[in-house]
Each structure stands twice: as structure tokens, then as C-alpha cells.
Amino acid sequence: MNTVELENVETNYKPFKLLWSFLYSTLIPFCISTLIINLTITFVYIVIHRNSDLIAILSTENWATTCFYAWKSVRWNQWQYPCWAFCLLIWSVASLTLLPSQHIAGPYAISGYQPHYKLNGVKFYILSMAYWVPIILYFPMSNVYLSLVTITGYSTLGSLIVSIILLLKGYFRPSPGVFGSSNNVLVDFLHGIELYPRLGFNNTVDVKIIFISRFGFFLWQLILLIVGKASYEFYLTSYQSGQVNCSLWVVIALQTIYIAKHYIWEKHFIETVDIAQNKFGFIQCYKAMVWIPIVSSLGAIYLVKHGPTMKNFGFNHACVILVSGIISICLLCLADLQKTVVRSTNGTSNLKLTGSIKVLQVKYLDEDLQPQETVLLISGLWSFVRHPNYTFELTTALLWSIPACTVNPISYFYPSLLFIYLVHRMNWIHDKCTFKYGKQWEEYCRLVPYRLIPYFY
């Protein structure tokens, strides 16, 4: 085939490439985001106001009608909730600025830029808990629990406003590092313009740390405390009188341990995909302000009024789930530790927890087409599957969903979405590494053939 024929073929396929690019980067993310937004607020509405009876509801009305009722139930005149959220946001910024911090250098971007972070997550978490726990214990929380649909609506609106502000900032005053427009406003809005959005003098306040690590994770903790107190108040008013809701408390305990782990291991968080690779647009902002605090706690919200009886889920069951969850979280930490240590030492670490280290040396070209070298870990937990951190993330999410002892899909909404997200992420990583490392990645896949579950997938 000569050059002219090749040009004709490319010209003929160009409309299809443009269509696929539009679908992949714009229409599909927009539709998925819209679906998740409406699913989330509808599920919260069904749990709080419709007795969680999803099957009965869908048998009498269509989904659009239920979704309409969910948005209609948002009380936009309850200004106290956005005011509380704004105060939490101000405290998040103030704590990152004023509290003693550890200065950490983040991973290099492919362009060679290296961001620096101020981290003080443990101090923030301890001080925040010391302030909020007495307030939640003293004041009644059942009304706050019953207003979670309103809180979800305001959080969604807040993520929309923040995303618009960051879009304008990215266009007119981008922060140093990696940034750039796609020349499509909707794509820029959904996926973001800046990889390292910063605020303040000398760009010292990292927007991702503020919204994900401070606001999102601690709002998740607050919701857990609120639903726990609300459950106790319902118990005192003879709701399920005579029963202790073991299932709820084991979920609260496991998720609290997970949140505390996040702040203790915050320096590892800056190496995750959300911080190091994803620009901060609406998708990431919604994840920080709604997905993390509300979708993650949806199982606990469900269990306030629908916890199984002591006969079905008693103290012994709670202990088994709690211990299993703690083990899963510890293995998640170990997987992250092994990866971090091997990357930082280029596979030469003698740390005992990493065991006997085996790595595959690989070469690739950077953004400037300069040859570079790195290592792929093929020992420890990373010898069983390519993504053991994802394996234990999913295992932990399943363990704090099992206590519901039900087939109601609402209680498994978070692990289901997490599984879909992780499969998409693993496929994206596979395609990226295939392009980046070539036959070296094929060799790695031969050495570690399973992605998520040993001997199965």
C-alpha cells in the first residue's frame, strides 16, 4: 500500500476516531457521572425515607420517579449543614497551614516536575476528633441522620461549585507543574486541567490534600459518628428494643480503623493514582466530597434501622468480621509498604517486612524520549497478583458490607462500584504499561499472571 492509499485510509477512519474520542473522553464519563450522582442520592433517600425497600419501590414506580422524589426531598433551606461543611473546609485549610507539618517530596511527574507536600494528617485527625466527638455525644443526632439526603444534595452542589472554580483557575491562573486544556470545556470540567492545583502564597496549600484527605475522609468519619449516635438514640426510644446493633458497630469500627490508617500513612497517599496521576476535575471532586464520605458509609447508614437480629449477627460474628477486617487492612498496608520501599530504593531494600526482594528491571522512554530505568516488584504479596493493594481494598469493603446479612443491593452499592472502578483501573494500567514497557511488560505478566485474585483473575 503506497503513501497516497495510506493517507486515504487515515482520512476515511478519521471521523470514527473523532467519534470514539468524543465518546470515550466526554459522553461516557458524563453519563456515568450523572448516573452515579443520581444513584447515590436516590439510595440515601430510599434508606432514610422509604425503609430501604428497593424491590417494593421499583415494583410500584419507575426509577426516574424515585430519583425525582429523592431530589425533591432535599431541604435546601437547611443552611446549617453547608455552614458546618464550610467550617470543616476552613479548618482543613487552617490545619494544613498552621499545624506543624512534615515536608515530603512527591513522586516525579513524567515531565520531570516534582511536587512537595506539607503533611500533618495525624495531628489534624486527633484534634478534629477531640473537638467533634464531645459535640456528637452531647447533642442529639437523629435529626442529622434523617437529613442525610439534604447533606448529600449539598455535597453534590458543593462539588459542582468547586469544580467550576478550579476550571476557571486552571484556565487563567494554573499552578506550577503539569497542566493543560483539552480544548473541550466539558472534558476540562470533568477531568480537570491541573495535576497539582495549589492555593495561597507560594502555592503552599494543595487542593487535593484539602478536599480528599482532609474534607472527604473526615466527613466520612463524622457521618460514622453521627449514624452511631443516631442508632443509640433510636435504641433508647424503643426502636428494636432489647437488641444491640452489633453489625453497625463492627462496620463503624472497621471504617474508623481504615480512616485512621489513612492519616497515619498519609505520606504513602501522595503516591496514589488520585494524587500523582489524575487531574482534579469534577469526577475527582465529586469523589472527594460525596463518594468517600457518603457512598463509603452507605452500608452503615443502612444498618441504623435495618441491622440483623442478635440471632443472625451476634457478638461472635462481629468479632470474626472485625478481626478479618483488621487483617485485611494490615495486609493492605503491607502491600503499599512493599511497593513504596522497593520504588524508593530501586529494589535494594533490606527491610524485613518486604521479605526477599525480587524485581524485574525495565527500561522506557520518558516524555523527552530519554531512556530511563525502573523496577517492577515480583516478590512478597506482589508475586501472587499484580495489584494486591486493590485485592485488599476490595476485601475490606466487602467485609464491612457483609454485616448487613441481606441481599439488598443498597448495602453492597459501595463494593460493587469499587469493583467496577478497580477493573477499569487495572485495564487502564495494563494498556498504559503495555505501551510504555513493551515486551518487558509481557514478561512481567508471565511472571505474575493474575491481576486481582490468585488462580482466578
C-alpha positions in Angstrom: 0.0 0.0 0.0 1.6 3.3 -1.1 1.6 6.6 0.8 -1.5 8.0 -1.0 -3.5 4.9 -0.2 -2.4 5.1 3.5 -3.5 8.8 3.6 -6.9 7.9 2.1 -7.4 5.1 4.7 -6.5 7.5 7.5 -8.8 10.1 6.1 -11.7 7.6 5.9 -11.1 6.5 9.5 -10.7 10.0 10.9 -14.5 10.5 11.6 -14.6 7.3 13.5 -11.5 8.2 15.6 -13.1 11.6 16.4 -16.4 9.9 17.3 -14.6 7.4 19.6 -12.6 10.1 21.2 -15.7 12.1 21.9 -17.5 9.0 23.4 -14.5 7.9 25.5 -13.4 11.3 26.9 -16.7 13.2 27.0 -20.0 11.4 26.6 -19.3 8.2 28.5 -17.7 9.9 31.6 -20.6 12.5 31.6 -23.3 9.7 31.5 -21.5 7.6 34.2 -21.1 10.6 36.4 -24.7 11.6 36.0 -25.8 8.0 36.8 -23.7 7.7 39.9 -24.8 11.1 41.2 -28.5 10.2 40.9 -28.0 6.6 42.2 -26.2 7.9 45.3 -28.8 10.4 46.3 -31.7 8.0 45.4 -30.2 5.2 47.5 -29.7 7.5 50.5 -33.3 8.7 50.1 -34.6 5.1 49.9 -32.7 4.2 53.1 -33.7 7.3 55.1 -37.3 7.9 53.9 -38.5 4.7 52.2 -37.5 2.0 54.6 -34.8 0.7 52.2 -37.4 -1.4 50.4 -35.9 -1.1 46.9 -37.8 -4.0 45.4 -41.2 -2.8 46.5 -40.5 0.7 45.4 -39.4 -0.3 41.9 -42.4 -2.5 41.6 -44.8 0.4 42.1 -42.9 3.3 40.5 -40.2 3.8 37.9 -36.6 4.8 38.7 -37.0 8.3 37.3 -39.9 9.0 39.6 -38.0 7.7 42.7 -35.0 9.9 41.7 -37.3 12.9 41.3 -38.7 12.3 44.8 -35.1 12.0 46.2 -34.1 15.4 44.8 -37.4 16.9 45.9 -36.7 15.7 49.5 -33.6 17.8 49.7 -34.2 20.7 52.1 -32.3 23.5 50.6 -33.4 25.9 53.4 -31.4 23.9 56.0 -28.4 26.2 55.9 -26.8 24.8 59.0 -25.4 21.8 57.0 -23.5 23.8 54.3 -22.3 26.1 57.1 -20.9 23.1 59.0 -19.2 21.8 55.8 -17.7 25.2 55.1 -16.3 25.4 58.7 -14.8 21.9 58.2 -13.2 23.2 54.9 -11.8 26.3 56.6 -10.4 24.1 59.4 -8.9 21.8 56.8 -7.0 24.7 55.2 -6.0 26.2 58.5 -4.7 22.9 59.9 -2.6 22.3 56.8 -1.2 25.8 57.0 -0.8 26.4 60.8 -0.1 23.0 62.4 3.5 21.6 62.5 4.0 19.6 59.3 6.3 17.1 57.7 7.6 18.3 54.3 7.6 15.4 51.8 8.7 15.3 48.2 6.1 13.6 46.0 6.8 11.3 43.0 8.2 12.9 39.9 5.7 13.6 37.1 6.6 12.2 33.6 7.6 15.8 32.7 10.3 15.7 35.5 8.4 18.1 37.8 8.4 17.0 41.5 5.7 18.4 43.8 6.3 19.0 47.5 3.7 18.5 50.2 3.1 19.6 53.8 1.5 16.7 55.7 0.2 16.6 59.2 -2.7 14.2 59.0 -2.3 12.6 62.4 -2.4 15.9 64.2 -5.4 17.0 62.1 -7.3 13.8 62.9 -6.6 13.8 66.6 -7.6 17.5 67.1 -10.7 17.1 64.9 -11.8 14.0 66.8 -11.2 15.8 70.1 -13.5 18.6 69.0 -16.3 16.7 67.3 -16.7 13.6 69.5 -17.9 15.5 72.6 -20.3 17.6 70.4 -21.8 14.5 68.8 -22.1 12.7 72.2 -23.8 15.7 73.8 -26.2 16.8 71.1 -29.0 14.6 69.6 -28.0 13.3 66.1 -31.2 11.5 65.0 -32.3 14.7 63.1 -29.0 14.9 61.4 -29.2 11.3 60.4 -32.7 12.0 58.9 -31.2 14.9 57.0 -28.5 12.9 55.2 -30.4 13.3 51.9 -30.0 17.1 52.3 -26.4 16.7 53.2 -25.9 14.5 50.1 -27.6 17.2 47.9 -25.5 20.0 49.3 -22.3 17.9 49.0 -23.1 17.3 45.3 -23.8 21.0 44.8 -20.6 21.9 46.6 -18.5 19.6 44.3 -20.1 21.3 41.3 -19.2 24.8 42.5 -15.6 23.8 43.5 -15.1 22.2 40.1 -16.2 25.3 38.2 -13.9 27.5 40.4 -11.0 25.1 39.7 -11.8 25.1 36.0 -11.6 28.9 35.8 -8.4 28.8 37.9 -6.9 26.3 35.6 -7.7 28.5 32.5 -6.5 31.8 34.0 -4.0 31.0 36.8 -2.7 27.5 36.7 -0.4 26.2 39.4 3.2 25.1 38.6 3.6 21.6 37.4 1.6 19.6 34.9 -1.5 21.4 33.4 -3.2 21.9 30.1 -6.5 22.2 28.4 -8.0 19.6 26.1 -9.8 22.4 24.1 -13.1 20.9 25.2 -14.7 22.7 28.1 -16.8 19.6 29.2 -13.7 17.4 29.2 -11.7 20.0 31.1 -14.6 20.3 33.6 -14.9 16.5 34.1 -11.3 15.6 34.1 -9.6 18.8 35.3 -6.8 21.0 33.9 -4.2 20.9 36.7 -2.5 17.8 38.1 -1.2 19.8 41.1 -3.8 22.6 41.9 -2.4 24.8 44.6 -3.7 27.9 46.5 -2.2 30.5 48.8 1.0 32.4 48.9 3.8 30.5 47.0 1.2 27.8 46.2 1.6 26.1 49.6 -1.9 24.8 50.0 -2.5 21.6 48.0 -6.2 21.4 46.8 -6.2 17.6 46.5 -4.9 17.1 50.1 -7.5 19.6 51.4 -10.6 18.1 49.6 -9.7 14.4 49.6 -7.5 13.7 52.6 -8.9 16.4 55.0 -12.5 17.2 54.0 -13.6 13.9 52.4 -12.1 11.4 54.8 -13.0 13.3 57.9 -16.6 14.0 56.7 -16.7 10.2 56.3 -15.6 9.8 59.9 -18.2 12.4 61.1 -21.0 10.5 59.3 -20.0 7.3 61.0 -20.1 9.0 64.4 -23.5 10.6 63.6 -25.1 7.3 62.5 -23.7 5.5 65.6 -25.2 8.1 67.9 -28.4 8.1 65.9 -28.7 4.3 66.3 -28.2 4.6 70.1 -30.9 7.3 70.2 -33.3 5.1 68.2 -32.5 2.2 70.6 -33.4 4.4 73.6 -36.8 5.3 72.0 -37.6 1.6 71.8 -36.6 1.1 68.1 -35.6 -2.6 68.0 -35.8 -2.5 71.8 -33.7 -5.0 73.6 -31.2 -5.5 70.8 -27.6 -4.3 70.4 -26.8 -3.4 66.8 -23.5 -5.4 66.6 -23.5 -5.3 62.8 -23.5 -1.4 62.8 -20.8 -1.1 65.4 -18.4 -3.5 63.7 -18.8 -1.6 60.5 -18.1 1.7 62.3 -15.1 0.2 64.0 -13.6 -1.2 60.8 -14.2 2.0 58.8 -12.8 4.1 61.6 -9.6 2.0 61.7 -9.4 2.4 57.9 -9.7 6.2 58.2 -7.1 6.4 61.0 -4.8 4.2 58.8 -5.2 6.8 56.0 -4.0 9.6 58.2 -1.1 7.6 59.7 0.0 6.5 56.2 -0.6 9.9 54.6 2.8 10.1 53.1 2.0 7.0 51.1 -1.3 8.5 49.9 0.6 11.1 47.9 1.9 8.3 45.7 -1.6 7.0 44.8 -3.2 7.4 41.3 -5.6 10.1 42.6 -2.8 12.4 43.7 0.1 11.5 41.4 -1.7 10.9 38.1 -5.3 12.2 38.0 -6.0 15.8 37.3 -8.5 17.4 39.7 -11.8 18.0 37.9 -15.4 17.3 38.7 -15.0 13.5 38.8 -12.3 13.7 41.4 -14.0 16.5 43.3 -17.3 14.5 43.5 -15.3 11.5 44.6 -13.8 13.6 47.4 -16.9 15.3 48.6 -19.6 12.6 48.0 -18.2 9.2 47.1 -15.7 9.0 50.0 -17.9 10.3 52.9 -21.4 9.2 51.8 -21.1 6.3 49.4 -18.5 4.6 51.6 -20.7 5.0 54.7 -23.9 3.9 53.0 -23.7 0.4 54.5 -23.6 2.0 58.0 -26.4 4.3 57.2 -28.5 1.3 56.1 -27.7 -0.6 59.3 -29.1 2.1 61.6 -32.6 0.9 61.0 -32.0 -2.5 59.3 -29.4 -4.2 61.4 -29.9 -8.0 61.6 -31.0 -9.5 64.9 -28.6 -10.8 67.5 -29.5 -14.3 66.4 -28.4 -13.7 62.9 -25.4 -11.5 63.7 -24.3 -11.6 67.3 -21.1 -10.8 69.2 -19.2 -13.8 67.9 -20.0 -12.9 64.3 -18.9 -9.3 65.0 -15.6 -10.5 66.3 -14.9 -12.7 63.3 -15.7 -9.8 60.9 -13.7 -7.3 62.9 -10.6 -9.5 63.1 -10.8 -10.4 59.4 -11.2 -6.7 58.5 -8.2 -5.7 60.6 -6.1 -8.4 59.0 -7.2 -7.2 55.5 -6.3 -3.6 56.4 -2.9 -4.7 57.7 -2.2 -6.7 54.5 -3.3 -3.6 52.5 -0.7 -1.6 54.5 1.9 -4.3 53.9 1.3 -4.3 50.1 1.6 -0.5 50.0 4.8 -0.6 52.1 6.4 -3.2 49.9 5.7 -1.2 46.8 6.8 2.1 48.3 10.1 0.7 49.8 11.1 -1.1 46.6 10.4 2.0 44.4 12.3 4.4 46.7 15.3 2.1 47.0 15.2 0.7 43.4 14.8 -2.8 44.8 17.8 -2.8 47.1 15.9 -2.5 50.5 16.8 -4.8 53.4 13.5 -4.1 55.2 12.4 -7.3 56.9 8.7 -6.8 56.2 9.4 -6.8 52.5 10.9 -10.3 52.6 13.3 -11.5 50.0 13.1 -8.9 47.2 12.8 -9.9 43.6 12.3 -7.3 40.9 12.2 -7.1 37.1 14.4 -4.3 35.7 12.6 -2.5 32.9 13.6 0.4 30.6 11.3 3.0 29.0 11.5 6.4 27.3 10.3 9.5 29.2 8.4 12.4 27.8 11.5 13.8 26.3 12.4 10.4 24.7 15.3 10.0 27.1 16.0 6.4 28.3 15.0 5.7 31.9 15.0 2.6 34.1 12.7 1.4 36.9 11.8 -1.9 38.6 8.6 -4.0 38.8 8.2 -5.9 42.1 7.6 -9.7 41.7 8.0 -10.8 45.3 6.1 -10.7 48.5 2.4 -10.0 48.1 3.2 -8.7 44.6 4.2 -12.2 43.5 0.6 -13.5 43.8 -1.2 -10.8 41.9 -0.3 -7.6 40.1 -2.5 -5.4 42.3 -2.6 -6.8 45.9 -3.4 -3.4 47.2 -6.6 -3.5 45.1 -7.3 -7.0 46.3 -7.3 -6.0 50.0 -9.1 -2.7 49.3 -12.0 -4.8 47.8 -11.8 -7.4 50.6 -12.0 -4.7 53.2 -15.0 -3.1 51.5 -16.8 -6.5 51.3 -16.1 -7.2 55.0 -17.8 -4.0 56.1 -20.8 -4.8 53.9 -21.3 -8.4 55.0 -22.7 -7.5 58.4 -25.9 -6.3 56.8 -26.8 -10.1 56.3 -29.0 -9.2 53.4 -29.3 -9.4 49.7 -30.5 -5.8 49.5 -28.3 -4.2 46.8 -28.1 -0.9 48.7 -25.8 -2.4 51.3 -23.4 -3.6 48.6 -23.5 -0.4 46.5 -20.0 0.8 47.5 -18.1 -2.5 47.0 -19.9 -3.0 43.7 -18.9 0.4 42.4 -15.4 -0.1 43.8 -15.0 -3.4 41.9 -16.1 -1.8 38.6 -13.7 1.1 39.2 -10.8 -1.2 40.1 -11.4 -3.4 37.0 -11.4 -0.3 34.8 -8.2 1.0 36.6 -6.4 -2.3 36.1 -7.3 -2.4 32.4 -6.1 1.2 32.1 -2.8 0.3 33.8 -2.3 -2.7 31.6 -2.8 -0.7 28.4 -0.5 2.1 29.7 2.3 -0.3 30.7 2.0 -2.4 27.5 2.7 0.8 25.6 5.3 2.0 28.0 7.4 -1.2 28.6 6.5 -3.3 25.6 7.8 -6.9 25.7 9.2 -6.2 29.2 5.6 -5.9 30.4 4.7 -9.1 28.7 7.5 -10.8 30.6 6.1 -9.3 33.9 2.6 -10.6 33.1 4.1 -14.0 32.5 5.8 -14.0 35.9 2.7 -12.6 37.7 -0.2 -13.9 35.6 -3.2 -12.9 37.9 -4.4 -9.3 38.3 -6.7 -9.4 41.4 -7.5 -12.9 42.7 -4.8 -15.6 42.7 -5.6 -18.5 40.4 -8.8 -16.9 39.3 -8.5 -13.4 37.8 
